Amino acid sequence: MYSAWASGCVAPAPDPLATPNQLSFDVTILKGEKVPFRTEAWMQPGKMIVFTDGTLLADFGPSVNTRVRPGVARVLYQRQVFEMWDVAKKLGFADPERANYDANPYLVEAQPNEIVYIMTFAVNADRWTFVNRFLGTGEPDPASEVWMKIMAQAAFATDLAVDADLPIRYDFGPDPYAWFKPPAK
């Protein structure tokens, strides 16, 4: 009886290929002040966070930094979160041993001519971060580019128009206050 009790109470080993239930992703895009204007959504300063319940927070714009807590953009189905995890596994981001950054990701800053991708993954109590830097006129590594595009697409981010940084001018017709002004001489 003792041998049956000893061998029967051992918990089964977790399946390494199974998708964990407690997943979260945190992505920040930092852009140096001398980087030329880029229209792609995944090249703009932004922050996107996917929580374990599928809530996706997102914010884009020049004021975004590592400490920004964006607003809710949408809620993903659990199936969508699991599909994102499958992509992260294929890209090599699901392995904590491959993480290339072990300090505080909130302290990362972009140099004047570079774009920085900060990608943090969390499974249960484990958390690991990748920080990938590249010149603002160049292209990121292919895996980071794919992950950023997936996160931007999930956040409904759209590419900017080429003239997005130009001021918007409105023409409301003739001056409505013209009859208050003295006649021109």
Contacts in CASP RR format, 6 or more apart in sequence:
PFRMAT RR
TARGET T0000
AUTHOR 0000-0000-0000
METHOD contacts of the structure
MODEL  1
MYSAWASGCVAPAPDPLATPNQLSFDVTILKGEKVPFRTEAWMQPGKMIV
FTDGTLLADFGPSVNTRVRPGVARVLYQRQVFEMWDVAKKLGFADPERAN
YDANPYLVEAQPNEIVYIMTFAVNADRWTFVNRFLGTGEPDPASEVWMKI
MAQAAFATDLAVDADLPIRYDFGPDPYAWFKPPAK
19 82 0 8 1.000
19 85 0 8 1.000
19 86 0 8 1.000
20 85 0 8 1.000
20 123 0 8 1.000
20 124 0 8 1.000
21 52 0 8 1.000
22 52 0 8 1.000
22 122 0 8 1.000
22 123 0 8 1.000
22 124 0 8 1.000
23 50 0 8 1.000
23 52 0 8 1.000
23 81 0 8 1.000
23 82 0 8 1.000
23 84 0 8 1.000
23 85 0 8 1.000
23 121 0 8 1.000
23 122 0 8 1.000
23 123 0 8 1.000
24 49 0 8 1.000
24 50 0 8 1.000
24 51 0 8 1.000
24 52 0 8 1.000
24 121 0 8 1.000
24 122 0 8 1.000
25 48 0 8 1.000
25 49 0 8 1.000
25 50 0 8 1.000
25 84 0 8 1.000
25 88 0 8 1.000
25 119 0 8 1.000
25 120 0 8 1.000
25 121 0 8 1.000
25 122 0 8 1.000
25 151 0 8 1.000
26 47 0 8 1.000
26 48 0 8 1.000
26 49 0 8 1.000
26 50 0 8 1.000
26 118 0 8 1.000
26 119 0 8 1.000
26 120 0 8 1.000
26 121 0 8 1.000
26 122 0 8 1.000
27 47 0 8 1.000
27 48 0 8 1.000
27 49 0 8 1.000
27 117 0 8 1.000
27 118 0 8 1.000
27 119 0 8 1.000
27 120 0 8 1.000
27 147 0 8 1.000
27 148 0 8 1.000
27 151 0 8 1.000
28 46 0 8 1.000
28 47 0 8 1.000
28 64 0 8 1.000
28 65 0 8 1.000
28 66 0 8 1.000
28 105 0 8 1.000
28 108 0 8 1.000
28 116 0 8 1.000
28 117 0 8 1.000
28 118 0 8 1.000
29 42 0 8 1.000
29 43 0 8 1.000
29 44 0 8 1.000
29 45 0 8 1.000
29 46 0 8 1.000
29 47 0 8 1.000
29 64 0 8 1.000
29 115 0 8 1.000
29 116 0 8 1.000
29 117 0 8 1.000
29 118 0 8 1.000
29 148 0 8 1.000
30 45 0 8 1.000
30 65 0 8 1.000
30 66 0 8 1.000
30 108 0 8 1.000
30 109 0 8 1.000
30 110 0 8 1.000
30 115 0 8 1.000
30 116 0 8 1.000
30 118 0 8 1.000
31 43 0 8 1.000
31 44 0 8 1.000
31 45 0 8 1.000
31 62 0 8 1.000
31 110 0 8 1.000
31 115 0 8 1.000
31 116 0 8 1.000
31 136 0 8 1.000
32 110 0 8 1.000
32 111 0 8 1.000
32 112 0 8 1.000
32 113 0 8 1.000
32 114 0 8 1.000
32 115 0 8 1.000
32 136 0 8 1.000
33 112 0 8 1.000
34 112 0 8 1.000
34 113 0 8 1.000
35 110 0 8 1.000
35 112 0 8 1.000
35 113 0 8 1.000
35 114 0 8 1.000
35 115 0 8 1.000
35 136 0 8 1.000
35 137 0 8 1.000
36 136 0 8 1.000
36 137 0 8 1.000
37 165 0 8 1.000
38 44 0 8 1.000
38 136 0 8 1.000
39 159 0 8 1.000
39 160 0 8 1.000
39 161 0 8 1.000
39 162 0 8 1.000
39 164 0 8 1.000
40 159 0 8 1.000
41 60 0 8 1.000
41 152 0 8 1.000
41 157 0 8 1.000
41 158 0 8 1.000
41 159 0 8 1.000
41 160 0 8 1.000
42 145 0 8 1.000
42 148 0 8 1.000
42 149 0 8 1.000
42 151 0 8 1.000
42 152 0 8 1.000
42 157 0 8 1.000
43 115 0 8 1.000
43 136 0 8 1.000
44 60 0 8 1.000
44 61 0 8 1.000
44 157 0 8 1.000
44 160 0 8 1.000
45 60 0 8 1.000
45 61 0 8 1.000
45 62 0 8 1.000
45 63 0 8 1.000
45 64 0 8 1.000
45 65 0 8 1.000
46 58 0 8 1.000
46 59 0 8 1.000
46 60 0 8 1.000
46 61 0 8 1.000
46 64 0 8 1.000
46 68 0 8 1.000
46 70 0 8 1.000
47 57 0 8 1.000
47 58 0 8 1.000
47 59 0 8 1.000
47 64 0 8 1.000
47 65 0 8 1.000
47 66 0 8 1.000
47 68 0 8 1.000
47 70 0 8 1.000
48 56 0 8 1.000
48 57 0 8 1.000
48 58 0 8 1.000
48 70 0 8 1.000
48 73 0 8 1.000
48 151 0 8 1.000
48 152 0 8 1.000
48 154 0 8 1.000
48 155 0 8 1.000
49 56 0 8 1.000
49 57 0 8 1.000
49 58 0 8 1.000
49 70 0 8 1.000
50 56 0 8 1.000
50 76 0 8 1.000
50 81 0 8 1.000
50 84 0 8 1.000
50 151 0 8 1.000
50 154 0 8 1.000
51 57 0 8 1.000
52 81 0 8 1.000
53 75 0 8 1.000
54 75 0 8 1.000
54 76 0 8 1.000
54 77 0 8 1.000
54 78 0 8 1.000
54 80 0 8 1.000
54 81 0 8 1.000
55 72 0 8 1.000
55 75 0 8 1.000
55 76 0 8 1.000
56 72 0 8 1.000
56 73 0 8 1.000
56 74 0 8 1.000
56 75 0 8 1.000
56 76 0 8 1.000
56 154 0 8 1.000
56 155 0 8 1.000
57 69 0 8 1.000
57 70 0 8 1.000
57 71 0 8 1.000
57 72 0 8 1.000
57 73 0 8 1.000
58 70 0 8 1.000
58 71 0 8 1.000
58 73 0 8 1.000
58 155 0 8 1.000
58 156 0 8 1.000
58 157 0 8 1.000
59 68 0 8 1.000
59 70 0 8 1.000
59 71 0 8 1.000
60 157 0 8 1.000
64 70 0 8 1.000
66 105 0 8 1.000
66 106 0 8 1.000
66 107 0 8 1.000
66 108 0 8 1.000
66 118 0 8 1.000
67 106 0 8 1.000
73 155 0 8 1.000
73 156 0 8 1.000
74 154 0 8 1.000
74 155 0 8 1.000
74 156 0 8 1.000
76 84 0 8 1.000
76 154 0 8 1.000
80 154 0 8 1.000
84 150 0 8 1.000
84 154 0 8 1.000
85 94 0 8 1.000
87 146 0 8 1.000
87 147 0 8 1.000
87 150 0 8 1.000
88 94 0 8 1.000
88 121 0 8 1.000
88 147 0 8 1.000
91 143 0 8 1.000
91 146 0 8 1.000
91 147 0 8 1.000
92 98 0 8 1.000
92 143 0 8 1.000
93 119 0 8 1.000
93 121 0 8 1.000
93 130 0 8 1.000
93 143 0 8 1.000
93 147 0 8 1.000
94 121 0 8 1.000
94 123 0 8 1.000
96 121 0 8 1.000
96 126 0 8 1.000
96 128 0 8 1.000
98 130 0 8 1.000
99 128 0 8 1.000
99 129 0 8 1.000
99 130 0 8 1.000
100 130 0 8 1.000
100 131 0 8 1.000
100 132 0 8 1.000
101 108 0 8 1.000
101 118 0 8 1.000
101 129 0 8 1.000
101 130 0 8 1.000
101 131 0 8 1.000
102 129 0 8 1.000
105 118 0 8 1.000
105 120 0 8 1.000
105 129 0 8 1.000
105 131 0 8 1.000
108 116 0 8 1.000
108 118 0 8 1.000
108 131 0 8 1.000
109 116 0 8 1.000
110 116 0 8 1.000
110 133 0 8 1.000
111 133 0 8 1.000
113 135 0 8 1.000
113 136 0 8 1.000
113 137 0 8 1.000
114 133 0 8 1.000
114 134 0 8 1.000
114 135 0 8 1.000
114 136 0 8 1.000
115 133 0 8 1.000
115 134 0 8 1.000
115 135 0 8 1.000
115 136 0 8 1.000
115 140 0 8 1.000
116 131 0 8 1.000
116 132 0 8 1.000
116 133 0 8 1.000
117 130 0 8 1.000
117 131 0 8 1.000
117 132 0 8 1.000
117 133 0 8 1.000
117 140 0 8 1.000
117 144 0 8 1.000
117 148 0 8 1.000
118 129 0 8 1.000
118 130 0 8 1.000
118 131 0 8 1.000
119 129 0 8 1.000
119 130 0 8 1.000
119 131 0 8 1.000
119 132 0 8 1.000
119 144 0 8 1.000
119 147 0 8 1.000
120 127 0 8 1.000
120 128 0 8 1.000
120 129 0 8 1.000
120 130 0 8 1.000
121 127 0 8 1.000
121 128 0 8 1.000
121 129 0 8 1.000
121 130 0 8 1.000
122 128 0 8 1.000
130 144 0 8 1.000
132 140 0 8 1.000
132 141 0 8 1.000
132 144 0 8 1.000
134 140 0 8 1.000
134 141 0 8 1.000
139 145 0 8 1.000
140 148 0 8 1.000
END
